[in-house]
């Protein structure tokens, strides 16, 4: 299985966790992507919040729920494997599988550490489809990874960005801003005058993406 962690640290990729986070759980269903998509839409459309408000909205950076999709080609053993592998990844994430090759195929890919599940789904499917046998069926999402106790909120950040808000953003100290790239999972925190514009520039430079936006800002 391939791992594609959305690199949320400013200068490094987060290492894949080696053990399940506390409170890892298994749920099943085929409509989970729609529910998580609602949260992503709310987050994407929301105006920036201040640091205090952000800390209230975010989930703990550790602890995940793995929602598996009960696909007909997956065995009970496969479902358990998905839970174990998924619980080792930082949220938000998704695991894509090629139906005609099965879970143990090299095409199976886990994309994690994004700011919402929708972006992780896109990354997982893209990577899986690029690696599967061309004559086979298109890849599908087999599992989604979200914070423990997830519910739609006005702000969603990856596990790394959530941790960064606590350790780098701080609680006081003048103007500061956090910019995020939803499509890549990258983020940047800048303090001082012109923090917002400089955070956007740093985010774009680190991600190579054009979708960076200000998620948290204090004046």
C-alpha positions as CSV (number, residue, x, y, z in Angstrom):
1,X,0.0,0.0,0.0
2,X,1.3,3.4,-0.9
3,X,1.1,6.4,1.5
4,X,0.6,9.9,0.3
5,X,0.7,12.2,3.2
6,X,-0.4,15.8,2.5
7,X,2.7,17.7,3.8
8,X,1.3,20.2,6.2
9,X,4.5,21.1,8.0
10,X,6.1,24.2,6.5
11,X,9.4,22.5,5.6
12,X,8.9,18.8,6.0
13,X,6.4,15.9,5.5
14,X,4.8,14.5,8.6
15,X,6.1,11.0,9.3
16,X,3.5,8.2,9.1
17,X,2.3,7.2,12.6
18,X,3.3,3.7,13.6
19,X,0.4,3.0,15.9
20,X,-3.3,3.7,16.1
21,X,-4.2,6.9,17.8
22,X,-6.3,6.8,20.9
23,X,-9.9,6.3,20.4
24,X,-9.7,4.8,16.9
25,X,-13.0,3.5,15.8
26,X,-14.7,1.6,12.9
27,X,-17.9,2.8,11.3
28,X,-19.4,1.6,8.0
29,X,-21.5,3.2,5.3
30,X,-21.5,4.4,1.7
31,X,-22.8,8.0,2.4
32,X,-20.0,9.1,4.6
33,X,-18.3,11.2,1.9
34,X,-21.5,13.3,1.5
35,X,-21.5,14.0,5.2
36,X,-17.9,14.9,5.3
37,X,-18.3,17.0,2.2
38,X,-20.7,19.1,4.0
39,X,-18.1,20.0,6.6
40,X,-15.6,20.8,3.8
41,X,-18.0,23.1,2.1
42,X,-18.7,24.9,5.4
43,X,-14.9,25.3,6.0
44,X,-14.2,26.4,2.5
45,X,-16.8,29.1,2.5
46,X,-16.2,30.5,6.0
47,X,-14.4,33.7,6.7
48,X,-11.2,33.6,8.7
49,X,-11.6,33.2,12.4
50,X,-9.3,34.5,15.2
51,X,-7.0,32.2,17.1
52,X,-9.2,31.9,20.1
53,X,-12.2,30.9,17.9
54,X,-10.1,28.5,15.9
55,X,-9.0,26.6,19.0
56,X,-12.6,26.1,20.0
57,X,-13.6,24.8,16.6
58,X,-10.8,22.4,16.0
59,X,-10.5,18.8,17.2
60,X,-7.6,17.3,19.1
61,X,-4.7,16.5,16.7
62,X,-4.5,12.9,17.9
63,X,-7.2,10.3,17.8
64,X,-9.0,9.2,14.6
65,X,-12.2,7.5,13.4
66,X,-11.8,5.3,10.4
67,X,-15.0,5.0,8.3
68,X,-14.8,2.0,6.0
69,X,-17.1,1.5,3.0
70,X,-18.5,-2.0,2.9
71,X,-17.5,-2.8,-0.7
72,X,-18.5,-6.2,-2.2
73,X,-14.9,-7.1,-3.1
74,X,-13.5,-6.5,0.5
75,X,-13.4,-9.3,3.0
76,X,-13.8,-9.0,6.7
77,X,-10.0,-9.2,7.0
78,X,-9.7,-6.4,4.5
79,X,-12.0,-4.2,6.5
80,X,-10.0,-4.8,9.6
81,X,-6.8,-4.0,7.7
82,X,-8.3,-0.7,6.5
83,X,-9.0,0.3,10.1
84,X,-5.5,-0.5,11.3
85,X,-3.8,1.3,8.4
86,X,-6.3,4.2,8.5
87,X,-5.8,4.7,12.3
88,X,-2.0,5.1,11.7
89,X,-2.6,8.2,9.5
90,X,-3.1,11.8,10.5
91,X,-6.5,13.2,9.6
92,X,-8.1,14.1,7.3
93,X,-7.5,11.2,5.0
94,X,-8.9,8.6,2.5
95,X,-7.8,5.2,1.2
96,X,-8.4,4.3,-2.4
97,X,-8.5,0.7,-3.9
98,X,-8.6,-0.7,-7.4
99,X,-11.6,-3.0,-7.4
100,X,-10.2,-5.6,-9.8
101,X,-6.9,-5.8,-8.0
102,X,-8.0,-5.9,-4.3
103,X,-6.7,-4.3,-1.2
104,X,-3.2,-5.9,-1.4
105,X,-2.5,-4.3,-4.7
106,X,0.4,-1.9,-5.1
107,X,-2.2,0.6,-6.4
108,X,-3.9,0.9,-3.0
109,X,-3.1,4.3,-1.7
110,X,-3.7,6.2,1.6
111,X,-3.7,10.0,1.3
112,X,-3.6,11.7,4.7
113,X,-3.0,14.9,6.5
114,X,-5.3,17.1,4.4
115,X,-7.6,19.8,5.7
116,X,-10.7,18.0,4.7
117,X,-11.7,14.5,3.5
118,X,-12.8,15.7,0.0
119,X,-9.2,16.8,-0.8
120,X,-7.8,13.5,0.6
121,X,-10.3,11.5,-1.6
122,X,-9.2,13.4,-4.7
123,X,-5.5,12.7,-3.9
124,X,-6.1,9.0,-3.1
125,X,-8.1,8.3,-6.2
126,X,-5.6,10.2,-8.4
127,X,-2.6,8.2,-7.0
128,X,-4.5,4.9,-7.1
129,X,-5.7,5.3,-10.7
130,X,-2.2,6.3,-11.8
131,X,-0.8,3.0,-10.3
132,X,-3.5,0.5,-11.2
133,X,-3.5,-1.7,-14.2
134,X,-4.9,0.2,-17.2
135,X,-7.3,-2.6,-18.1
136,X,-8.9,-2.7,-14.7
137,X,-11.8,-0.8,-13.2
138,X,-11.3,2.8,-11.8
139,X,-10.3,3.1,-8.2
140,X,-12.9,3.7,-5.5
141,X,-12.7,5.0,-1.9
142,X,-12.6,2.2,0.7
143,X,-12.1,4.3,3.8
144,X,-12.1,7.8,5.2
145,X,-10.1,9.1,8.1
146,X,-11.5,11.9,10.3
147,X,-11.0,13.2,13.8
148,X,-12.6,11.4,16.7
149,X,-16.0,12.8,17.3
150,X,-16.1,14.6,14.0
151,X,-19.1,16.9,13.2
152,X,-19.5,19.7,10.7
153,X,-17.8,22.9,11.9
154,X,-16.9,26.2,10.4
155,X,-13.2,25.4,10.4
156,X,-11.3,22.2,9.5
157,X,-7.5,21.8,9.6
158,X,-5.3,18.8,9.2
159,X,-3.8,17.2,12.3
160,X,-0.5,18.9,11.6
161,X,-2.0,22.3,11.1
162,X,-4.1,21.9,14.2
163,X,-0.9,21.1,16.1
164,X,0.8,24.1,14.4
165,X,-1.9,26.4,15.5
166,X,-1.1,25.5,19.1
167,X,2.6,25.5,18.9
168,X,3.5,28.1,16.3
169,X,0.5,30.5,16.0
170,X,0.3,31.2,19.7
171,X,-2.2,33.0,21.8
172,X,-0.9,36.6,21.8
173,X,1.8,38.7,20.2
174,X,0.3,41.1,17.7
175,X,-0.7,40.5,14.1
176,X,-0.5,36.9,12.8
177,X,-2.1,34.7,10.3
178,X,-2.4,31.1,9.1
179,X,-2.9,30.3,5.4
180,X,-3.8,26.9,4.2
181,X,-3.9,25.1,0.8
182,X,-6.9,22.8,0.8
183,X,-5.8,20.8,-2.2
184,X,-2.3,20.0,-0.9
185,X,-2.6,20.1,2.9
186,X,0.2,22.7,3.1
187,X,0.0,25.6,5.6
188,X,2.0,28.6,6.8
189,X,2.0,30.7,9.9
190,X,3.4,34.3,9.7
191,X,3.6,36.9,12.5
192,X,4.1,40.7,12.3
193,X,2.9,43.4,10.0
194,X,1.4,42.2,6.7
195,X,1.0,38.7,8.2
196,X,-2.0,37.7,6.0
197,X,-0.4,38.6,2.7
198,X,2.9,37.1,3.7
199,X,1.2,33.9,4.9
200,X,-0.5,33.5,1.6
201,X,2.8,34.0,-0.3
202,X,4.5,31.5,2.0
203,X,1.7,28.9,1.6
204,X,1.7,29.3,-2.2
205,X,5.5,29.0,-2.3
206,X,5.5,25.8,-0.1
207,X,2.5,24.1,-1.8
208,X,2.9,25.2,-5.4
209,X,-0.8,25.6,-5.4
210,X,-3.1,28.6,-6.2
211,X,-5.8,27.8,-3.7
212,X,-4.2,29.2,-0.5
213,X,-6.5,31.2,1.7
214,X,-6.4,32.7,5.2
215,X,-8.0,30.4,7.7
216,X,-7.0,32.0,11.0
217,X,-6.1,35.7,11.6
218,X,-5.5,38.0,14.5
219,X,-4.9,41.8,14.0
